[in-house]
Amino acid sequence: MASAQQLWTSVRREAEAIAAIDPVLAPSLAASILDHPGLGPALARQIGQRLGMRAEDRALFSRTASEAYAAAPELVEVAGLDLQGIVDHDPATTALLPPLLNFKGFVALQAWRISNRLWQHGRTDLALLMQSASSERLQVSIHPSARIGAGVFLDHGSGIIVGALSDIGDDVTIMQNVTIGRKPEDPTRAPRIGRGVLLSSGASVIGDISIGDFARIGAGAVVTQDVPAGCTAVGVPARLTNCPEDTIPA
């Protein structure tokens, strides 16, 4: 797997090639990519620009992200894995620059990673402010206390809600209008989503349940029971189908 620095080198080459053939885009590409020494500073600018409505808000969010990346360089590496994951999982994406600049789900996920670090370090008010800004500006609301792995793809990045304490594994794809959250009667337990899971558009995963590795949740499904690894869950309420033979009771 390529490092964040290797990905950044590729991103710069893509930006330079586009700027050379389309001078109209050159100033924007300079401000977004070419004026920055690495992926972290470019991401910090993206977060500030996309989350902030006012100049002071943009400056606050950008500075907060920059400080987080300086203190925790692993956040930049995870962002690189998320970016590479988009290219790996989206057949319509063949380059790194378009999702970095244009996919608001990617920016929302990186903003959440910053808010999650703030939450872990006791800066809960600023973390919740970032969540609110992401919800308002990007239509993605992920509670700072959630846990999310690497290589995650928020496809279309609209109407996505991930509630407090939710746990999402590596290489998960979440489509638009997905809800992951707790039941009101059991607010201390949230869904646990395994590795490589696909959550299709409009799906709801609710309560103290586990979704096994590489399971698939169909569009519009309402899931309130465990889904074994490799199974597909469809319908309202969700029922299991296409399970591996070893998960089917005798």
N, C-alpha and C positions, 0 to 999 in steps of 0.2 A: 504494500500500500504506500502510495506517495506521501511524503511529508507535506506539511503546510507550506514550507518554503519552495518545494518542488512544484506544488500546485500554483503558488504565486507566480513563479517564473512562467508557467504556461498561461496564466491569466494575463500577465503583462504582454506576452507575445501576441495573444489574441487581440488585446486592446490596441497595440501598436499597428497591427495589420489593418484593423478597421479604421483607425484614425488616418492611415495613409491613403486609403481608398475613398473615404467619406469625410472630407474636412469639416463638414457641418457638425459632425459628432466629436471632433477632436477636442474642443474645450471641455465638454462634459466628461469625456474619457480621461482627460488630464486631471480634472477635479476629483473624479471618482476612483481612478486607478493609478495613472501614471505619475501623479505627484506624491504617491505614498511609497514608503520603503518596504512595506510588507503587508500581508493579509490582515493582521491585527489593526493597524491604523486605517486601512480601507474599510474594514467592517465597522470600526468605531464611528467613522463618518456616516456610513450607511444607516446605522442604528439612529444616530442623531437626526439625520435628515428625514428618515421615514417615521420616527415616533414623535418628533417635536413639531408643534404648530407654530410656536413663536421662536424667535431667534434665541432667547434665553433658554427655552426648553431644549432646543437642538443642541446648544452648547453644553447643557447639563448632561444630557443623555450620552453625547459623544465623549465628554470628559469622563463620565462614570465608566463607560466601556473601555476607554483607553487605560484607565487606572486598573481595571480588572484584568485586562490582557497583560499589562506589565507585571502585576503581582502573580498571575496564574497563567503562564504561557500555554498550559495544557488546554485552555479554552480555545486558543487559536487552532491547535491540532485537531480538537473535536470538530470545530467549525469546518476544517478542511475535509474531515471524514463525512460530514453532512453534505458538503458541496459535491464531493465525489459520489456520494450515495444518490444524489439526484441524477447525475449522468448515468449511473449504473441502473437505476430503476425506471427512468422515464425515457421511453423510446423516442420521444419527440425532442429530446435534448442531447446534443452531440458535442457541446463545448461547455467550458466552465464559466465563461464571462456572462452569458445571458442569465443563468439563474442567480449569479452573484449580484447583478445589477437590477434584475427585473422580477424575481420571484419573491413576493412579499412573505410567503410562508417561510422561506429561508431566513429572511431578516427577522421575522417574528421569533423563530426558534433561537437565533443567536441572542436576541434581546432577552428571551427567557433565560438563557444560560447565564447572562449577566445578573438578572434579577434573582436567580436561584443562589448564586454566590453571595449576593447581598443578604439574602434571607439567612443563609447559613452563618453569616458573620454578624447577625443581629441588627442589620439595617433594614428592618421590615417595612418601614414607611416608604423608603425610596424604592424598595422592591415592588411594593404594591402600586406605587405611582407608575412604574414602568409597565406593570401588567395592565393597568387602566389605559395607558397611552397606546399600548399594542392593541388592546381590544377596540378602542375607538378609531384608531388610524389604520389598523391592518386587519381588523375583524378576526383576530386570533387572541383568545384569552386563556393563558396557561398560568395556573396558580404557582407562585414562586416555590412552594413547598413540594411540588411534584418532583418526580425523578424520571429522567429521560436519558436513554443511552445514546450511542453514537450512530452515525449513518442514517439518521431519521429524515424522512421526506414528508413535508406537509404539502401535499399536492393541491394546487389552486389556492390554498391558504385563505379560505373564507368560511366564516361561521364555525370555526373550530373552538371547542371548549374542553379544557382539561382541568378537572377540579383538583382541590387540595389533596395531597397524599397519594395521588395516582402514580403508578409505577409503570414505565414504558421501556421496553428493552431495545437492544440494538437493531438497526436495519428495518424498523417499522415504517410502513407507509400509511399515512392518514389522509383520507380524501376530505373534500369540503363538507361542512355541516355535520361533523362528527362530534358527539358528546361523550365524554368519559368522566364519570363522577360517582359520588356516594349516594346512598339512600338516606333520606332525612332521619329515619329511625335508627341508623347506625352510622353516625358521622365520623367515627374513628377509623373506619376501614374503607378502602377505595380499591378500584380494579387494579389488577396486575396483568400487564400485557407482555407476552413473551417475545422472543426474538423473531424477526422476519414476518410478523403478522401484517396482514392487509386489512385495514378498516375502511370499507367502501363508503361512498357518499351517503350521508343521512343516517348512518348507524349510531345507535346509542348503546353504550356499555355501562351498566349501572350496578353498583353494589360491591359487596365483598366477594368478588369472583376472580378467577384466573382464566386468561386466554392463553392456551398453550402455544409453544413455538410453531411458527409457520402456519398457524390457523388463518382462515379467511372469514371475515364477517361481511355478509352481503349488504347491498344497498338497502337502507331503510330498516334494517334488522334492529330489534330491541332485545338485547342480551342481558339476562339477569341470572343466568346459571353458568357454571364453568363450561368452557369449550376445550376439549382435549387437543393436544398437539396434532397438527396436520388436518384437523376437521374443518368443515365449512359450516357456518351457522347462518340461516336465512329465515326471514319471516318475523311476524309479530304475534305472539312471542316467538323468539328464535327457536328453531329446531335444527338438529344436527344432520348433516349429509356429507357424503364423500369422505368418510373417516377412514384412516388406515385400518386394515383388518384387525390389528392387535389391540385397537381401542374399542372394538365392537363386542359387547357382552355375549357370551356363549348362549 
